[in-house]
Amino acid sequence: MFVKLNDRVYLNFSKITRTKIDHVEDGIRVRFYEGKDQVAKSQRFENVEDADKWLEKLFKQLNQ
């Protein structure tokens, strides 16, 4: 199942094996992995709670 991450990126969620909320240089991002390889990352968030809410909203889209 493909999910729209942003205006330019669609992600095949059936291949995603894990997600990770990570602190990076410019803020907090959600990273998506296929096995050990990172395949996409989200936009920048100000705090972990905002990233978690965004990820939960994305998961709800998948379950509909």
Contacts in CASP RR format, 6 or more apart in sequence:
PFRMAT RR
TARGET T0000
AUTHOR 0000-0000-0000
METHOD contacts of the structure
MODEL  1
MFVKLNDRVYLNFSKITRTKIDHVEDGIRVRFYEGKDQVAKSQRFENVED
ADKWLEKLFKQLNQ
1 12 0 8 1.000
1 13 0 8 1.000
1 14 0 8 1.000
1 62 0 8 1.000
2 10 0 8 1.000
2 11 0 8 1.000
2 12 0 8 1.000
2 13 0 8 1.000
3 10 0 8 1.000
3 11 0 8 1.000
3 13 0 8 1.000
3 58 0 8 1.000
3 61 0 8 1.000
3 62 0 8 1.000
4 10 0 8 1.000
4 11 0 8 1.000
5 11 0 8 1.000
5 40 0 8 1.000
5 42 0 8 1.000
6 42 0 8 1.000
6 43 0 8 1.000
9 40 0 8 1.000
11 32 0 8 1.000
11 39 0 8 1.000
11 40 0 8 1.000
13 62 0 8 1.000
15 34 0 8 1.000
15 39 0 8 1.000
16 32 0 8 1.000
16 33 0 8 1.000
16 34 0 8 1.000
16 39 0 8 1.000
17 33 0 8 1.000
17 34 0 8 1.000
17 35 0 8 1.000
18 32 0 8 1.000
18 33 0 8 1.000
18 35 0 8 1.000
19 30 0 8 1.000
19 31 0 8 1.000
19 32 0 8 1.000
19 33 0 8 1.000
19 55 0 8 1.000
20 30 0 8 1.000
20 31 0 8 1.000
20 33 0 8 1.000
21 28 0 8 1.000
21 29 0 8 1.000
21 30 0 8 1.000
21 31 0 8 1.000
21 48 0 8 1.000
21 51 0 8 1.000
21 52 0 8 1.000
21 55 0 8 1.000
22 28 0 8 1.000
22 29 0 8 1.000
22 30 0 8 1.000
22 31 0 8 1.000
26 44 0 8 1.000
27 44 0 8 1.000
27 45 0 8 1.000
27 46 0 8 1.000
28 44 0 8 1.000
28 45 0 8 1.000
28 46 0 8 1.000
28 47 0 8 1.000
28 48 0 8 1.000
28 50 0 8 1.000
28 51 0 8 1.000
29 41 0 8 1.000
29 42 0 8 1.000
29 43 0 8 1.000
29 44 0 8 1.000
29 45 0 8 1.000
29 51 0 8 1.000
30 41 0 8 1.000
30 42 0 8 1.000
30 45 0 8 1.000
30 51 0 8 1.000
30 54 0 8 1.000
30 55 0 8 1.000
31 38 0 8 1.000
31 40 0 8 1.000
31 41 0 8 1.000
31 42 0 8 1.000
32 38 0 8 1.000
32 39 0 8 1.000
32 40 0 8 1.000
32 41 0 8 1.000
32 42 0 8 1.000
33 39 0 8 1.000
42 51 0 8 1.000
42 54 0 8 1.000
42 55 0 8 1.000
45 51 0 8 1.000
45 54 0 8 1.000
END
